[in-house]
Amino acid sequence: MTTTRRTLMGAAAALLALTATGALAQEVTLKLHQFLPAQSVVPSQILDVWADKVEADSGGRIKVDRYPSMQLGGTPPELIDQVTDGVADIVWTAVGYTPGRFPTTEVFELPFFVEDPQAAAYAFWKLYESDMAQTEFADVHMLGTWVHGPGLLHTADPVDTPADLQGMQIRGGSRLVNQMLEAVGATPVGMPVPAVSESLSKGVIDGATLPWEVTSSVRVAELVQNHTAFEGAGLYTLTFILAMNPDSYAALPDDLKAVVDANSGLDFSVLAAGVQLAADDPARQIAEDMGNSIVTIDAATVAADWMPLVAPIYDTWAAEMDEQGLDGQGLIDRARTLMAEYVPAQ
């Protein structure tokens, strides 16, 4: 037998042995599903970066297939069920798309509550670990929890005071955002982000609540010419999760679980919030370059004219949480305490 043939036979035997022992089964493909176009900030600057890092750190043993814009089917509110049912291995979604299902997360969606989204991401993860992991999110393996930058109004007509919102139909992204819009005089219209462009262009809505960051991907600055921001805490924020099917996670060998773990959790959550916040300025610049009107309501005016209208939402929400046995005011106080204890990395 020639040396070459002996080598080939040895390689074939080794391959068969690996197959028989299951070593080749460590190669894993994970499907990541989400609702935004691939070029948007979250997919391109957060999810792709996370997936690329997991692939690299696994030495290529994990492959993450990315499915933007609901390419696996369904609608954005169905993403959480898709990950629990195993349609997707990982999803990124806005928690508010399933109103009332994850009530504790709503504390970060209260109006004029979050000033620093990274501090809120820190607090969100801490509350997830202490309160939500074994209750509201028991059916998923959580990878990240965060919020976007300060939410603001983007409208066809100028908005300087709550009275200017009378008669306007404004897109809201969650149950509490819709309550806030109603409290300040607008008519809330619930819809996911991908529907905003068409709804604005057809006049179905007169404006939308969005952070600056996402406006570029849905062409908001082209479709409306007025933007109303707020000094201090944003008008609102939405909560986001990156979640994994628990069976998909459990099926990983321990060393690949360690790869996923090392790229997820508290630090990743804070980083993700920071990426979205950093993307606000370039998107705002687009509106400025187009000559749009951008008004910032100062903190004193917010306190005098806006907060009295939305403050009852805090009491109503706390009472709703109490009815579910969740201590609403306690959640508000703990979220504030956790945000205050956050120290940015140097």
C-alpha positions, 0 to 999 in steps of 0.5 A: 500500500502506498503512503498516499493511500495509507494517509487517505484511508487513515483520514477516512477512518478518523472522519468516521470515528468523529461522526460516530462519536458525535464530534461533528454535531458541534457545528451549529447554525442559528437563525436570527430573525428581526423586523428592521431592514438589514442596513438599519442601525440595530441590525448593522451595528449591533446584531451583525456585530454580535453575530460576527463576534460569536462566529469568530469566538467559536472558531467558526463552529457557530454560524448565525444566519440573519433574517431581517425585515421578517423574512421568516414570515409573520409580523413583528408582534409574533417574534416573541412567540417565534423564538419560544416556539423554535421558528427562530433560534434568536429574535430581536424585538420591541417588547411593547409590540406585545402589550401587557405581556411583559408588564415589568418592562413597561417601567422604562416606557413611562413618559419623561422617565429615562434620560440616559439609555445606557443607565436604563439598559443597566437597570433593565438587565438588573431587573431582568435578573432579579424579577423577570428571568423566572417569571415573564421571560422564563420561556426564553434565554435572554441575551440582551435588554436595552432601550433606545435614545430619547424619543421625540415627535416627528410631525407634519405640522409644528408642535410647540405645546400639547395643544398643537397635538389636538386632532393629530393622529400620531404613531405610538410604539407601545401601550404606554406610549399610546397612553402618553399620546392620548394624555397630551391630546393626540390620537394614538395609532399603534403600529410597528416601525416598518409601517411608518413610512407608508402611513406617513406618505399616505396621510394615515398618520400625521406624525410619529414617536421615534428616536432620531436613530431609526428615522433615517431607515424609514425616511421620516425626515423626507416625509415630515418637516417638524421635529419636537425634542425635549430637554432632559429625559426623553418623551418616552423610550421603548424596551428591546430584547435579544432573546434565544430559544432555550432549547437551542441554547441548551443544545450547545456544548458547554464551550459554545454556551460560554461563547454566547454567554461571553458576548451577552448580558449586562455589558452587551446590553449597555453597549447596545443602548450606547450604539443606538444613542450614538446613531441619533446625531447623524440621523438628526443631521439629515433632518437639519440638512434638509432644512426641517424645523427642530424644536427643543422644549426646555426642562422648565416648560416640560415640567410646567406644561407637559408633565402635569398631563402625563403624571397620572399615567405613573399612578395608573400604571403603578395601580395596574402593577399592584393588581398583578402583585408586582408593587408598581411604585416599588418598581418605579423606585427601584428602576430609578435607583438602578439607573442612578447607580450606573457608572459609565465605563472609563 
